[in-house]
Amino acid sequence: MNTIEAKLGYLFWYAVIALSVYSLLSSIYLYIS
């Protein structure tokens, strides 16, 4: 299952998770500072 659709799906979910983690860390950083 090495199709382009699968790779795009993995990239999409990776971007979503990275964005949520980044927003969480930035909110925590703003709350601490």
C-alpha positions in Angstrom: 0.0 0.0 0.0 2.5 2.6 -1.2 0.1 4.7 -3.3 0.2 8.4 -3.5 -3.1 8.7 -1.7 -1.7 6.8 1.3 1.4 9.0 1.5 -0.8 12.1 1.3 -3.0 10.8 4.0 0.0 10.2 6.3 1.3 13.6 5.5 -2.1 15.1 6.3 -2.4 13.4 9.7 1.2 14.3 10.5 0.6 17.9 9.8 -2.6 17.9 11.9 -0.8 16.3 14.8 2.2 18.6 14.5 -0.1 21.7 14.4 -2.1 20.6 17.4 1.1 19.9 19.4 2.6 23.3 18.3 -0.6 25.2 19.4 -0.6 23.3 22.7 3.0 24.1 23.4 2.6 27.8 22.4 -0.4 28.2 24.6 1.5 26.6 27.5 4.5 28.8 26.9 2.3 31.9 26.8 0.6 30.8 30.0 3.9 30.3 31.8 5.6 33.5 30.7 
